[in-house]
Amino acid sequence: MRIAVTGSIATDHLMVFPGRFADQLITEQLDKVSLSFLVDHLEVRRGGVAANISFGLGRLGLRPVLVGAAGVDFAEYEAWLRAGGVDTGSVRVSETLHTARFVCTTDADQNQIATFYAGAMAEAREIDLAEVARRTGRLDLALVGADDPAAMLRHTAAAHRLGAAVAADPSQQLARLDADQTRSLVDGARFLFTNEYEAALLKERTGWTAQQVLGRVGMWITTLGADGAVLARAGEDPVPVPAVPAGTIADPTGAGDAFRSGFLAGTAWGWTAERATQLGCTLATTVLESTGTQEYKLVPADLVGRAADAYGPAAAADLELRLAGM
């Protein structure tokens, strides 16, 4: 299966605040917030949702096509992605702008406050998925992740015209999208990804009930953090999939992207949606225990052991077969 992953390519500045954000907020003054948090730790890491998901797919042995816009500072990052098995031939490199920046502070309760600078991402709307398909030979599935909103809409429409399945993953951009835009991104998708909060926001944005959303997508996958994920299809009972227990949580950033990598890899291998979700949860926990979104190490024996403990020997056997030789 040829998978194109569209969305942001960014550099992450990850900071840790040892206190709790909630303790610094005064209810009566929320309309006049002026806060500064003295952080203890800073990590500068590679990131961006499309790059993170592509990296995870590459580490699992697939060769995803990364589709996004990066800046004049992209050369080193591109070399890293290529070495990880990512096809970067469809990345648009700006002649003037820098790669997008994600600046995120995490508190002691794993709550996060973040700011995103688009930079070169604004040029993603110039990328034509039809040209990507011609260069690569075909596109079977296009994940449309958080990106320049115009690019997201263009990629969704192009994927439908090309006959490629769409995985809609609007995530952080739901805050920027209006009702018509959100509906356009969701309608006709084979897969819809949200977390629990985004699921509520998506219903508010579209004006659709959960059942109306399910009537327009093949499957709605909602991640629930430590509670795993739930799979929903129209006319069927939801299927919960428990999370893989984590040891020490180092950094939650990128866990959702890793989940998508695992799910899409399982889908490409022809697994059931439930089995693919189990792989997504396994990979998400691996990332939770690492700092940064692409610095984790995939050790086949560790992944198989985690899958066995969480989901049983059949899941472990499926994964072991796929990871043989890594």
Protein Blocks (a to p, Z undefined) as FASTA:
>chain_A
ZZddedddddddddddfbdfklmpcfklmmmgccddddfbdcdddedjklmmmmmmmmno
pacdddddddfklmmmmmmmmmnopafklcccdfkbccddddddddfkopacddddfklm
mmmmmpcfklmmmmnopafbdcdddddfklmmmmmmmmmmnopacdddfklmmmmpcfkl
mmmmmnopabdcddfklmmmmmmmnopafklmmmmpfbdcddehjnopadddehiacddd
dddddfbdfblghklmmmmmmmmmmmmnopafklmmmmmmmmmmmmmmpgcjklcccdfk
lmmmmmmmmnojklmmmmmmmmgoZZ
